[in-house]
Amino acid sequence: MKRSHLTILTVLLIVGVIFATGVFTIEAQNPKKLIVSNFADANSLDPQMVSDTASFWIQNQIYEGLVRRTPDMGVQPALAEDWKFIDDRTIEFYLRQGVKFHNGDEFTAEDVLFSYQRLLDPEFGSPGASRLAMVDIDNVEIIDDYTIRIPTKEPFAAVLTYLAHSASLIISKSGVEEHGDAFGENPVGTGPFKLNNWRQGDEVVLDRFDDYWGGPAEVDQLVFRAIPEGTSRTIELETGGVHVSRGIERVDLDRVDNHPNLVLHLYEALRINYMGFNHEAEPFNDLRVRQAIAYALDHNEIVQAVYGPLGGPATGYINSNIWAFNPDTYLYHRDLDRARELMAEAGYADGFSTKIAINDDATRRSLAEVVSYQLEQLNIQTSIEVYEWGAYLDMTGRGDHEIYMLAWLASTGDPHHAMHPLFHSSNKGSAGNRQFFDNPRVDELLEKGMVETDVDQRMAFYQEAQQILSDEVVWIPLADDREAVGVHVSVTNFEPCPSGYHMFHKVGLE
Amino acid sequence: MFRYIAKRLISMVPVLIGVTFVVFAIMYFTPGDPATLLLGEEAPQAEVERMRERMGLNDPFLVQYGNFLLGLVQLDLGLSLTTGRPVFNEIMNRLPATIRLAGAAILVAILIGVTAGIIASTRQYTIYDGGAMFIALLGVSMPNFWLGLMMILVFSVFWNNTFGYVLFPSSGFGTLRHLVMPAIVLGTAHAAFITRITRSSMLEVLRQDYIRTARSKGLSNRIVVYVHALRNALMPVVTMAGLRFGVLLGGSVVTEQIFAIPGMGRLLVESVRSQNYTLVQGIILTYAIIFSLVNLAVDLLYAAIDPRIKVQYK
């Protein structure tokens, strides 16, 4: 009897402790600690070591570039107060004075040169090096501590948008010298938040940097928690475990939207999803077949079924939020009679069978299924082949594919970034032109667009190129991505950014 | 005893070398290019080629494997391809969470399993027996993700809506409260195995002559069951619990994913996805070592339980 009393007492005690700590933590919560959920942990906090969005999002709170993107995808001053084009391939930047790094050192032109040199050093082998490959690093000139001239190898119109990319964030020279290989765990930047503690795989805790040149941030602490599972992110948001959650999944949209304490932000991302053909494989080398397929698909049905509110029908060859988008090009609508005619003309009146290759991704799987069903109307029998991501990139890069599904994110928001890798014949294969498309006029237009500095002229080049791509049905545009962020009502001033790197300097907590 | 342990440790070496070879070969012949994955979809071919050269991916298979072994004897597992941090540090960062979770889960499993097993065996063919076996079946058939989500629904969402705070947080790691739900989810799945083995082992022991002797001596039922029977029935239970613990130490991908626990299972899946082959090798090697050590520990536990075995360990 006594023993069982003891057991009951112990159980009660344990339960009591658990309850007590539960109540205690709620009351002891720091009122100015903003908790954000991220899909994954940062791979590194060194912007030159990574190429993934989870890392870049955190790094954008710690570091700044010379310039940065605005939420409407313009370019605004950051560490550079102003700049001037000296000639068509050199910009002179006037740096902000009195800016402090997190280690107390002052920011000067030396740090800019050092950052770009390290990024472009082939020995260092940064995955982001290609972002600034146009910079003529050997001829960068430091005029004084706060003036630096940055030349490009050739005239390059979009250079500012590339300098605003996360790979071009400015790191502290003295910080790298101090920490060496461990810089990725000891980041030193100029941004509004500095690293306090990093529990790898779990959370990154950032503290407000009081000496930030733009004034201290609204909150004392900013915590990024790695929560890989979409449902878990939403539940944490609902139960108050996090204040901001990126990547709300489709099944959870209504739940967040209808919740009295949560606000759902849907914003246009810069990614376009498409269905590509291998132009070097039969029968997709025949324009009529590609056109027939374009006429066979019902866009609205595909987007509705697969994306719901998280996508809009894509009607062109770049994401419609990129400024050079030409809305009048892709005019194919479902017209099965026209499609059958074209198939007959091409000699495939009885259809054919082909393979749709996708990587292991739930959205692509449903995409492939819907497309496969719609193509059956033309007697095109498809089998869906699922590859692991690495093998998928490998296989489509080699040209072993027929139909494939992929997306392109032009994170700089520039049409050069959105088109050149995908459609220029020099980028055939794994560099991005996985449809092995080859058109001299498109090549020419893309080259002109790269060097032209006049915005209207560039617009004309890129729009003409899009027209050709559409006439050639290079691929079938499927959907422009939308992303969903859930935010608790106590969060003030939150503004989503199309790049996905929402900034927290001005964001407060009530 | 120490000689026995030393012998066992030495015999681990060829096993570990065999494991590294198999893993290395699998990663080597897996389609996909680590350099491409590292540089992203849009990297120019020349840059990918340069990266391959830097990473030593262009060397022949045996040269690469040789370099890996050479590093290994210097206790250098190389750098993780995605983070640039030493593989050893990566694993050491994740191991504590996994060990804590595995420890808590095996505790839950043993507590439930042995208790249910004893109840079932001492009341064979009664409603208690049926009930315990039914629960065991339920535990093993319930998918982790389902039980996990249900618990989150009740103890996080429902609790929060009703009482205004969360009883157990739905994700994260660090405090005891974070550990409760994942430990129960993982523990119940493994408890089923332990229940079954405890029951059958106890049933066998309870039929032995010396149990009858003990009872006829007039010992109370409790002493007969817990002192005389249980100790002798424990051997297979310890084996099973040890093996289960080894499995748990491998990390549980599903549970870690749902509860956002920074453990080994998630690390392994992430590293396989990104073809982070140095990290994959490091993790598998760690598993092999852990598994061998757990096996050794189980063998040593036999000795503690059964003095007759202790004599044989020389």
Interface residues (C-beta under 8 A of the other chain):
Chain A: I18 F19 T21 G22 V23 I26 A40 D41 N43 S44 D46 M49 V50 S51 P122 G125 P127 A129 S130 A133 D181 G184 E185 R199 Q200 G201 D202 E203 R225 A226 I227 P228 E229 T231 S232 I235 E236 E238 T239 G240 G241 E388 W389 G390 A391 Y392 L393 D394 M395 G397 P421 N427 G429 S430 A431 G432
Chain B: T30 P31 G32 D33 P34 T36 L37 L38 L39 G40 E41 E42 A43 P44 Q45 E47 V48 R50 M51 R54 T82 T83 G84 R85 E90 N93 R94 A97 L149 I152 S156 V157 N160 Y165 V166 L167 F168 P169 S170 S171 G172 F173 G174 T175 L176 R177 V180 Q257 I258 F259 A260 P262 G263 R266 L267 E270 R273 S274 Q275
